[in-house]
Structures are given as C-alpha cells and as structure tokens.
C-alpha cells in the first residue's frame, strides 16, 4: 500500500513539471540532425531505435518531408537487417517499405 501511495505521489509530481508543449513536434532539421548523429552509432541498435523515434516524432509534424521519409526507410532497413527479434525485424521491414514508398511519392 505504501508503495502505491508513493508511486501515485511521484506520478502526480512529474505530471506537474511537464511543459505544456512537451507533445509538440520539434523542427524537422533538429530531428534529422539528431537521427544522423544516432545513426553514426548504429553498431548499438538502441541508437538506431532512438533515431527512428526522433524521425517519427518529426514526421508527425511534417508528413510531407522527403528527408525524414528516406531516412526512416534507411533506419528501418538497418534495424530489420540487424535485430535478433523476428517481430521487431518484421515490423522494421514493413515500416521501412512504407517509408520508402512515401519518400518516392514525395520525390520521385
């Protein structure tokens, strides 16, 4: 019971400190720069996953951005090729194909 009360108190406290615009998408150029930096460290798949997240967040605010789309295709392909998890691999390949199609649609 004490643990539940403590967790509830911590949850309430952190909710108060979250900025109002925390869910807002950041500029695409920032996300692309961060993703490129993370991809340089791709021997650590966690970095590739972080890059995918950064790009997806940017894409939410700019769905017609070719630079984001082709990078997502590249990141997902790499993740699919190197992930030991078959579920993650299949999802990465699927998402990469969709990102690649979007990239071609945006800039043939």
ZALOSE-567540 format. One record per residue: x, y, z of N, C-alpha, C, O in turn. Coordinates in Angstrom, 1 decimal. Layout:
// ZALOSE-567540
[[X Y Z] [X Y Z] [X Y Z] [X Y Z]]
...
END
This chain:
// ZALOSE-567540
[[0.8 -1.2 0.0] [0.0 0.0 0.0] [0.9 1.2 0.0] [0.6 2.2 -0.7]]
[[1.9 1.2 0.8] [2.8 2.4 0.9] [3.5 2.7 -0.5] [3.7 3.8 -0.9]]
[[3.8 1.6 -1.2] [4.5 1.7 -2.5] [3.5 2.4 -3.5] [3.9 3.2 -4.2]]
[[2.2 1.9 -3.4] [1.2 2.5 -4.3] [1.0 4.0 -4.1] [0.9 4.8 -5.0]]
[[1.0 4.4 -2.8] [0.8 5.8 -2.5] [2.1 6.6 -3.0] [1.9 7.7 -3.5]]
[[3.2 6.0 -2.8] [4.5 6.7 -3.2] [4.5 6.9 -4.7] [4.8 7.9 -5.2]]
[[4.2 5.8 -5.4] [4.1 5.9 -6.9] [3.1 6.9 -7.4] [3.4 7.7 -8.3]]
[[2.0 6.9 -6.7] [0.9 7.9 -7.1] [1.4 9.3 -6.9] [1.2 10.2 -7.7]]
[[2.1 9.6 -5.8] [2.6 10.9 -5.5] [3.7 11.3 -6.5] [3.7 12.5 -6.9]]
[[4.6 10.4 -6.8] [5.6 10.7 -7.8] [5.0 11.0 -9.1] [5.4 11.9 -9.8]]
[[4.0 10.2 -9.5] [3.3 10.4 -10.8] [2.7 11.8 -10.9] [2.8 12.5 -11.9]]
[[2.0 12.2 -9.8] [1.4 13.5 -9.8] [2.4 14.6 -9.9] [2.2 15.6 -10.6]]
[[3.5 14.4 -9.1] [4.6 15.4 -9.1] [5.2 15.6 -10.5] [5.4 16.7 -11.0]]
[[5.5 14.5 -11.2] [6.1 14.6 -12.5] [5.2 15.2 -13.5] [5.6 15.9 -14.4]]
[[3.9 14.9 -13.4] [2.9 15.5 -14.3] [2.9 17.0 -14.2] [2.6 17.7 -15.2]]
[[3.1 17.5 -13.0] [3.1 19.0 -12.8] [4.3 19.6 -13.5] [4.2 20.8 -13.8]]
[[5.4 18.9 -13.7] [6.6 19.5 -14.2] [6.8 19.4 -15.7] [7.7 19.9 -16.2]]
[[5.8 18.7 -16.3] [5.9 18.5 -17.8] [5.5 19.8 -18.5] [4.4 20.3 -18.2]]
[[6.3 20.4 -19.3] [5.9 21.6 -20.0] [4.7 21.4 -20.9] [4.4 20.3 -21.4]]
[[3.9 22.4 -21.1] [2.7 22.3 -21.9] [2.9 21.8 -23.3] [2.1 21.1 -23.8]]
[[4.0 22.2 -23.9] [4.3 21.9 -25.3] [5.2 20.7 -25.4] [5.8 20.5 -26.5]]
[[5.2 19.8 -24.4] [6.1 18.6 -24.5] [5.7 17.7 -25.6] [6.6 17.0 -26.1]]
[[4.4 17.7 -26.0] [4.0 16.8 -27.1] [4.2 17.4 -28.4] [4.0 16.7 -29.5]]
[[4.5 18.7 -28.5] [4.7 19.4 -29.8] [5.9 18.8 -30.5] [7.0 18.5 -29.9]]
[[5.7 18.7 -31.8] [6.8 18.2 -32.7] [7.9 19.3 -32.8] [7.6 20.5 -32.9]]
[[9.1 18.9 -32.7] [10.2 19.8 -32.9] [10.5 20.0 -34.4] [10.1 19.2 -35.2]]
[[11.3 21.0 -34.7] [11.6 21.2 -36.1] [12.3 20.0 -36.8] [13.1 19.3 -36.1]]
[[11.9 19.7 -38.0] [12.5 18.6 -38.7] [14.0 18.6 -38.8] [14.6 17.6 -38.7]]
[[14.6 19.8 -39.0] [16.0 19.9 -39.1] [16.7 19.4 -37.8] [17.7 18.7 -37.9]]
[[16.1 19.7 -36.7] [16.7 19.2 -35.4] [16.6 17.7 -35.3] [17.6 17.0 -34.9]]
[[15.5 17.1 -35.6] [15.3 15.7 -35.6] [16.2 15.0 -36.6] [16.8 13.9 -36.2]]
[[16.4 15.5 -37.8] [17.2 14.9 -38.8] [18.7 14.9 -38.3] [19.4 13.9 -38.4]]
[[19.1 16.0 -37.7] [20.5 16.1 -37.2] [20.7 15.1 -36.1] [21.7 14.4 -36.1]]
[[19.8 15.0 -35.2] [19.9 14.0 -34.1] [19.9 12.6 -34.6] [20.7 11.8 -34.2]]
[[19.0 12.3 -35.6] [18.9 11.0 -36.1] [20.2 10.6 -36.9] [20.7 9.5 -36.7]]
[[20.8 11.6 -37.6] [22.1 11.3 -38.3] [23.2 11.0 -37.3] [24.0 10.1 -37.5]]
[[23.2 11.8 -36.2] [24.2 11.5 -35.1] [24.0 10.1 -34.5] [25.0 9.4 -34.3]]
[[22.8 9.8 -34.3] [22.5 8.4 -33.7] [22.9 7.3 -34.7] [23.3 6.3 -34.3]]
[[22.6 7.5 -36.0] [22.9 6.5 -37.0] [24.4 6.3 -37.1] [24.8 5.2 -37.4]]
[[25.2 7.3 -36.8] [26.7 7.1 -36.8] [27.1 6.1 -35.7] [28.1 5.4 -35.9]]
[[26.2 5.9 -34.7] [26.5 4.9 -33.6] [25.7 3.7 -33.8] [25.3 3.0 -32.8]]
[[25.3 3.3 -35.0] [24.4 2.2 -35.3] [24.8 0.8 -34.9] [24.0 -0.1 -34.9]]
[[26.1 0.7 -34.5] [26.5 -0.6 -34.0] [25.8 -1.0 -32.7] [25.7 -2.1 -32.3]]
[[25.2 0.1 -32.1] [24.3 -0.1 -30.9] [22.9 0.1 -31.4] [22.5 1.2 -31.7]]
[[22.1 -1.0 -31.5] [20.8 -0.9 -32.1] [19.9 0.0 -31.3] [18.9 0.5 -31.8]]
[[20.2 0.3 -30.1] [19.4 1.2 -29.3] [19.5 2.6 -29.9] [18.5 3.3 -29.9]]
[[20.6 2.9 -30.4] [20.8 4.2 -31.1] [19.9 4.3 -32.4] [19.4 5.4 -32.7]]
[[19.8 3.2 -33.1] [19.0 3.2 -34.3] [17.5 3.3 -33.9] [16.8 4.1 -34.5]]
[[17.1 2.6 -32.9] [15.8 2.8 -32.4] [15.4 4.2 -32.0] [14.4 4.7 -32.2]]
[[16.4 4.8 -31.3] [16.2 6.2 -30.9] [16.1 7.1 -32.1] [15.3 8.1 -32.1]]
[[16.9 6.9 -33.1] [16.8 7.6 -34.3] [15.4 7.5 -35.0] [14.9 8.5 -35.5]]
[[14.9 6.3 -35.0] [13.6 6.0 -35.6] [12.5 6.8 -34.8] [11.6 7.5 -35.4]]
[[12.6 6.8 -33.5] [11.6 7.6 -32.7] [11.7 9.1 -33.0] [10.7 9.7 -33.2]]
[[12.9 9.6 -33.1] [13.1 11.0 -33.4] [12.5 11.4 -34.7] [11.9 12.4 -34.9]]
[[12.8 10.5 -35.7] [12.3 10.8 -37.0] [10.7 10.7 -37.1] [10.1 11.5 -37.7]]
[[10.2 9.7 -36.4] [8.7 9.5 -36.4] [8.0 10.7 -35.7] [7.0 11.2 -36.1]]
[[8.6 11.2 -34.6] [8.1 12.4 -34.0] [8.1 13.6 -34.9] [7.2 14.4 -34.9]]
[[9.2 13.8 -35.6] [9.3 14.9 -36.5] [8.3 14.7 -37.7] [7.7 15.7 -38.2]]
[[8.1 13.5 -38.1] [7.2 13.2 -39.2] [5.8 13.5 -38.8] [5.0 13.9 -39.7]]
[[5.5 13.3 -37.6] [4.1 13.6 -37.1] [3.8 15.1 -37.4] [2.6 15.4 -37.6]]
[[4.7 16.0 -37.3] [4.5 17.4 -37.6] [4.8 17.8 -39.0] [4.5 19.0 -39.4]]
[[5.4 16.9 -39.8] [5.8 17.3 -41.2] [5.7 16.0 -42.0] [6.8 15.5 -42.4]]
[[4.5 15.6 -42.4] [4.4 14.3 -43.1] [4.8 14.4 -44.5] [5.0 13.3 -45.1]]
[[5.0 15.5 -45.1] [5.5 15.6 -46.5] [6.9 15.9 -46.6] [7.4 16.5 -47.6]]
[[7.7 15.5 -45.6] [9.2 15.8 -45.6] [9.9 14.6 -46.2] [10.0 13.6 -45.5]]
[[10.5 14.8 -47.4] [11.2 13.7 -48.0] [12.4 13.3 -47.2] [12.7 12.1 -47.1]]
[[13.1 14.3 -46.6] [14.4 13.9 -45.9] [14.1 13.0 -44.7] [14.9 12.1 -44.4]]
[[12.9 13.2 -44.1] [12.5 12.3 -43.0] [12.2 11.0 -43.5] [12.6 9.9 -42.9]]
[[11.4 10.9 -44.6] [10.9 9.7 -45.1] [12.0 8.7 -45.5] [12.0 7.5 -45.2]]
[[13.0 9.3 -46.3] [14.0 8.3 -46.8] [14.9 7.9 -45.6] [15.4 6.7 -45.7]]
[[15.1 8.7 -44.7] [15.9 8.3 -43.5] [15.2 7.2 -42.7] [15.8 6.3 -42.3]]
[[13.9 7.4 -42.6] [13.1 6.3 -41.9] [13.3 5.0 -42.6] [13.4 3.9 -42.0]]
[[13.2 5.0 -43.9] [13.4 3.8 -44.7] [14.7 3.2 -44.4] [14.8 2.0 -44.3]]
[[15.8 4.0 -44.4] [17.1 3.5 -44.2] [17.3 3.0 -42.8] [17.8 1.9 -42.6]]
[[16.8 3.7 -41.8] [16.9 3.3 -40.4] [16.2 1.9 -40.2] [16.7 1.0 -39.6]]
[[14.9 1.9 -40.7] [14.1 0.7 -40.5] [14.8 -0.5 -41.2] [14.8 -1.6 -40.7]]
[[15.3 -0.3 -42.4] [16.0 -1.4 -43.1] [17.2 -1.9 -42.3] [17.4 -3.1 -42.1]]
[[18.0 -1.0 -41.7] [19.1 -1.4 -40.9] [18.7 -2.2 -39.7] [19.2 -3.2 -39.4]]
[[17.6 -1.7 -39.1] [17.1 -2.3 -37.9] [16.6 -3.7 -38.2] [16.8 -4.7 -37.5]]
[[15.9 -3.8 -39.4] [15.4 -5.1 -39.8] [16.5 -6.1 -40.1] [16.4 -7.3 -39.8]]
[[17.6 -5.6 -40.7] [18.7 -6.5 -41.0] [19.5 -7.0 -39.8] [20.1 -8.0 -39.8]]
[[19.5 -6.2 -38.7] [20.4 -6.5 -37.6] [19.7 -6.9 -36.3] [20.3 -7.3 -35.4]]
[[18.3 -6.7 -36.2] [17.6 -7.1 -35.0] [17.6 -8.6 -34.8] [17.2 -9.3 -35.8]]
[[17.9 -9.1 -33.6] [17.7 -10.5 -33.3] [16.3 -10.9 -33.1] [16.0 -12.1 -33.1]]
[[15.4 -9.9 -32.9] [14.0 -10.2 -32.6] [13.2 -10.2 -33.9] [13.1 -9.3 -34.6]]
[[12.6 -11.4 -34.2] [11.9 -11.5 -35.5] [10.7 -10.6 -35.6] [10.4 -10.1 -36.7]]
[[10.0 -10.4 -34.5] [8.9 -9.4 -34.5] [9.3 -8.0 -34.8] [8.7 -7.4 -35.7]]
[[10.4 -7.6 -34.2] [10.9 -6.3 -34.5] [11.4 -6.2 -35.9] [11.3 -5.2 -36.6]]
[[12.1 -7.2 -36.4] [12.6 -7.3 -37.7] [11.5 -7.1 -38.7] [11.6 -6.3 -39.7]]
[[10.4 -7.9 -38.6] [9.3 -7.9 -39.5] [8.7 -6.5 -39.5] [8.3 -5.9 -40.6]]
[[8.5 -5.9 -38.3] [7.9 -4.6 -38.2] [8.8 -3.5 -38.9] [8.3 -2.6 -39.6]]
[[10.1 -3.6 -38.6] [11.0 -2.7 -39.2] [11.0 -2.7 -40.7] [11.0 -1.7 -41.4]]
[[11.0 -3.9 -41.3] [11.0 -4.1 -42.7] [9.6 -3.5 -43.3] [9.7 -2.8 -44.3]]
[[8.5 -3.8 -42.6] [7.2 -3.3 -43.1] [7.2 -1.8 -43.0] [6.8 -1.1 -44.0]]
[[7.6 -1.2 -41.9] [7.7 0.3 -41.7] [8.6 0.9 -42.7] [8.4 2.0 -43.2]]
[[9.7 0.2 -43.0] [10.7 0.8 -43.9] [10.2 0.8 -45.3] [10.5 1.7 -46.1]]
[[9.5 -0.2 -45.7] [8.8 -0.2 -47.0] [7.9 0.9 -47.2] [7.8 1.6 -48.2]]
[[7.0 1.1 -46.1] [6.1 2.2 -46.2] [6.8 3.6 -46.2] [6.3 4.5 -47.0]]
[[7.8 3.7 -45.5] [8.6 5.0 -45.5] [9.2 5.2 -46.9] [9.3 6.3 -47.4]]
[[9.7 4.1 -47.5] [10.3 4.2 -48.8] [9.3 4.6 -49.8] [9.6 5.4 -50.7]]
[[8.1 4.0 -49.8] [7.1 4.4 -50.7] [6.7 5.8 -50.6] [6.5 6.5 -51.6]]
[[6.6 6.3 -49.3] [6.3 7.7 -49.1] [7.4 8.6 -49.7] [7.1 9.6 -50.3]]
[[8.6 8.2 -49.5] [9.8 9.0 -50.0] [9.7 9.1 -51.5] [9.9 10.2 -52.1]]
[[9.4 8.0 -52.2] [9.3 8.0 -53.6] [8.1 8.9 -54.1] [8.2 9.6 -55.1]]
[[7.0 8.8 -53.3] [5.8 9.6 -53.7] [6.1 11.1 -53.5] [5.7 11.9 -54.3]]
[[6.9 11.4 -52.5] [7.2 12.8 -52.3] [8.2 13.4 -53.3] [8.2 14.5 -53.6]]
[[9.2 12.5 -53.7] [10.2 13.0 -54.6] [10.7 11.8 -55.4] [11.6 11.0 -55.1]]
[[10.0 11.7 -56.6] [10.3 10.6 -57.5] [11.6 10.6 -58.1] [12.0 9.7 -58.8]]
END
